[in-house]
Amino acid sequence: MRRLLQDSIFQSEILCRRLPYGKTTSRRHRGVSMLGVIGIHVGSQYLMNPASNAHLTALFEIATRFSVPIFFFISAFGIFYNMDLSKPFSYSQFLRKRSRAVVIPYLVWSLFYLVHDGWLYGVGFPAPLSLLSALFFGNAKYQLYFLVLLIWFYLLMPLWIPIVKNIGGRGLLLLFALQVAFDYFSSFNVAFNTMVYGMENPILKSFLLYRLNYWVMHYVFIFVIGGYLAVYFDTFREFMQKHRTGIVAFFAASLAALLGYYYFLLTFRGYTQMDAINTAHQLCPLGIVYTLAASLFFFTIFTEQTYPRTLDRLLSLLGRHSYFAYLAHPFFIGYMMLTLEHRGIIMTAPKAIAFYILTVVLTIAAAVVFRRLGEKIPFLNSITIGIYPKKNKRGSA
């Protein structure tokens, strides 16, 4: 296993060096985002301890809140970075490519979790209508809704292209304001949410109750600005070089503000830790600001700063396997939690930190193993992470 990890680190470093300028940044970005997502889900398990430490909860559940929306930022950046906007857009070709990369792995992992969890927890495989509902809303496992949102972003690609091409500074400011207003209404409007929970029509109630799983409107701003900065990457690069200190300060201030809001809810509003993290999340106004600041911050430090060789190789490893890790980590969290429950072990703060580290290590190790197996059995990589063997000049694999 150690040799596999070492070889994968070396391969990741070589691939990272070959990527175009900006792509290396995206790879590192994805790795950090994946670590944040795992932190959120480990934090959810830690909160089962009634005596959970509020500061560790803040690290797991507040400081990491940039993780999910930044994936949309990175996805848009990657799409538009490689797109020639002067040429006609082939919608069908785009969807075929993205279906192979996202839709197929989404369906495979969804079915895997439905079968596995049905067997493990004795609930069986869902009925046809329940299966369709789980697949549409991304409810087969708690992390899969992200891919449903991403698929909807892809389906609406003809809308995003003219927006990214024509939007300017004022347009981005207006879009940001609209994003804050919409997310605030969706998350905090009492009358609207009371109406949703009180609905008697089960179908309509599901479509509104799970709106966060497929309404792209919740993340339009971060997706559009990711595409915009990719199109004007040279200008963006100059901005990062000139305003590095300001970007770092913006990130620090936004993080402090979001953490301050969390502690305010705990101290002065009497919120429980669970209630506080469900209020100071990525869709609250401060959370949206924090997401923007984190996107700029990580792009700046990953693009305009060199790192020691070991750290650079580690970031490359995490980035290369971030997709598999994102999809697979609930599997390891679930079994480790069952082990703790079976032995009557309460997840204290030190155990939660160890739990997090072990989850990351096991998930990345599994990703390395599956990637290696996929090199011998290409079908495995294609269905799990949407990577297909490259074709030679004659068009054969």
Secondary structure by P-SEA (a helix, b strand, c coil): caaaaaaaaaaaaaaaaacccaaaaaaaaaaaaaaaaaaaaaaaaaaccccccaaaaaaacccccccaaaaaaaaaaaaaaaccccccccaaaaaaaaaaacaaaaaaaaaaaaaaaaaaaccccccaaaaaaaaaaccccccaaaaaaaaaaaaaaaaaaaaaacccaaaaaaaaaaaaaaaaaacccaaaaaaaaacccaaaaaaaaacccccccccaaaaaaaaaaaaaaaaaaaaaaacaaaaaaaaaaaaaaaaaaaaaaaccccccaaaaaaccccccaaaaaaaaaaaaaaaaaaccccccaaaaaaaaaaaaaaaaaaacaaaaaaaaaaaaaaacccccaaaaaaaaaaaaaaaaaaaaaaaaaaaacaaaaaaaccccccccccccc
